Amino acid sequence: MQGKTGLIVGLAGIGLGSGLMFFLDPARGKQRRAVVRDRAKSTSRQIGKAARSVDRTAHDLAKGADELTKRVFLWKRKVIRLVA
């Protein structure tokens, strides 16, 4: 078990070191960070749009369900009046 933990920690260290070298590279690190930042902003905007769309859809569905419930109760009253 201890060997696996050491291997995982070692691989994590290698990955972290590689990532730091990639982003802190004096020649192209600034450009790479800018690309990552821009993609993160774009993704954030897309997620925000999707969340608003889901919110609108959920609101519309709830509104429709409320309207359907009202109609069913009105129909029920009409049927009871007809039967009674």
C-alpha positions as a Markdown table, in Angstrom:
| # | Residue | x | y | z |
|---|---|---|---|---|
| 1 | Met | 0.0 | 0.0 | 0.0 |
| 2 | Gln | 2.8 | 2.4 | 0.8 |
| 3 | Gly | 4.4 | 1.9 | -2.6 |
| 4 | Lys | 1.2 | 2.9 | -4.4 |
| 5 | Thr | 0.9 | 6.1 | -2.3 |
| 6 | Gly | 4.5 | 7.0 | -3.0 |
| 7 | Leu | 4.0 | 6.4 | -6.8 |
| 8 | Ile | 0.9 | 8.6 | -6.8 |
| 9 | Val | 2.7 | 11.4 | -4.9 |
| 10 | Gly | 5.6 | 11.1 | -7.3 |
| 11 | Leu | 3.4 | 11.3 | -10.4 |
| 12 | Ala | 1.5 | 14.2 | -8.9 |
| 13 | Gly | 4.8 | 16.0 | -8.3 |
| 14 | Ile | 5.9 | 15.4 | -11.8 |
| 15 | Gly | 2.6 | 16.6 | -13.1 |
| 16 | Leu | 2.7 | 19.7 | -10.9 |
| 17 | Gly | 6.3 | 20.5 | -11.9 |
| 18 | Ser | 5.5 | 20.1 | -15.6 |
| 19 | Gly | 2.5 | 22.4 | -15.3 |
| 20 | Leu | 4.5 | 25.0 | -13.5 |
| 21 | Met | 7.2 | 24.8 | -16.2 |
| 22 | Phe | 4.6 | 25.1 | -18.9 |
| 23 | Phe | 2.9 | 28.2 | -17.5 |
| 24 | Leu | 6.0 | 29.9 | -16.0 |
| 25 | Asp | 8.2 | 29.5 | -19.1 |
| 26 | Pro | 9.8 | 32.9 | -19.7 |
| 27 | Ala | 9.5 | 32.6 | -23.5 |
| 28 | Arg | 5.9 | 31.6 | -23.9 |
| 29 | Gly | 4.4 | 31.4 | -20.4 |
| 30 | Lys | 2.6 | 34.7 | -20.7 |
| 31 | Gln | 0.9 | 33.7 | -23.9 |
| 32 | Arg | -0.1 | 30.3 | -22.6 |
| 33 | Arg | -1.6 | 31.9 | -19.4 |
| 34 | Ala | -3.5 | 34.4 | -21.6 |
| 35 | Val | -4.9 | 31.5 | -23.7 |
| 36 | Val | -6.0 | 29.6 | -20.6 |
| 37 | Arg | -7.5 | 32.8 | -19.1 |
| 38 | Asp | -9.5 | 33.5 | -22.3 |
| 39 | Arg | -10.7 | 30.0 | -22.6 |
| 40 | Ala | -11.8 | 30.0 | -19.0 |
| 41 | Lys | -13.7 | 33.3 | -19.5 |
| 42 | Ser | -15.4 | 31.9 | -22.6 |
| 43 | Thr | -16.3 | 28.7 | -20.8 |
| 44 | Ser | -17.6 | 30.6 | -17.9 |
| 45 | Arg | -19.8 | 32.7 | -20.2 |
| 46 | Gln | -21.1 | 29.6 | -21.9 |
| 47 | Ile | -21.9 | 27.9 | -18.6 |
| 48 | Gly | -23.7 | 31.1 | -17.5 |
| 49 | Lys | -25.8 | 31.2 | -20.7 |
| 50 | Ala | -26.7 | 27.5 | -20.3 |
| 51 | Ala | -27.6 | 28.0 | -16.6 |
| 52 | Arg | -29.9 | 30.9 | -17.5 |
| 53 | Ser | -31.5 | 28.8 | -20.3 |
| 54 | Val | -32.1 | 25.9 | -17.9 |
| 55 | Asp | -33.6 | 28.4 | -15.3 |
| 56 | Arg | -35.9 | 29.9 | -17.9 |
| 57 | Thr | -37.0 | 26.4 | -19.1 |
| 58 | Ala | -37.6 | 25.2 | -15.5 |
| 59 | His | -39.6 | 28.4 | -14.8 |
| 60 | Asp | -41.7 | 27.9 | -18.0 |
| 61 | Leu | -42.3 | 24.2 | -17.0 |
| 62 | Ala | -43.4 | 25.2 | -13.5 |
| 63 | Lys | -45.7 | 27.8 | -14.9 |
| 64 | Gly | -47.2 | 25.3 | -17.4 |
| 65 | Ala | -47.7 | 22.8 | -14.6 |
| 66 | Asp | -49.4 | 25.4 | -12.5 |
| 67 | Glu | -51.7 | 26.3 | -15.3 |
| 68 | Leu | -52.5 | 22.6 | -16.0 |
| 69 | Thr | -53.3 | 22.0 | -12.3 |
| 70 | Lys | -55.7 | 25.0 | -12.4 |
| 71 | Arg | -57.4 | 23.6 | -15.5 |
| 72 | Val | -57.7 | 20.1 | -14.0 |
| 73 | Phe | -59.4 | 21.5 | -10.9 |
| 74 | Leu | -61.8 | 23.6 | -13.0 |
| 75 | Trp | -62.7 | 20.5 | -15.1 |
| 76 | Lys | -63.2 | 18.5 | -11.9 |
| 77 | Arg | -65.6 | 21.1 | -10.6 |
| 78 | Lys | -67.5 | 21.1 | -13.9 |
| 79 | Val | -67.7 | 17.3 | -13.8 |
| 80 | Ile | -69.0 | 17.3 | -10.2 |
| 81 | Arg | -71.6 | 19.9 | -11.2 |
| 82 | Leu | -72.7 | 17.8 | -14.1 |
| 83 | Val | -72.9 | 14.6 | -12.1 |
| 84 | Ala | -74.5 | 16.0 | -9.1 |
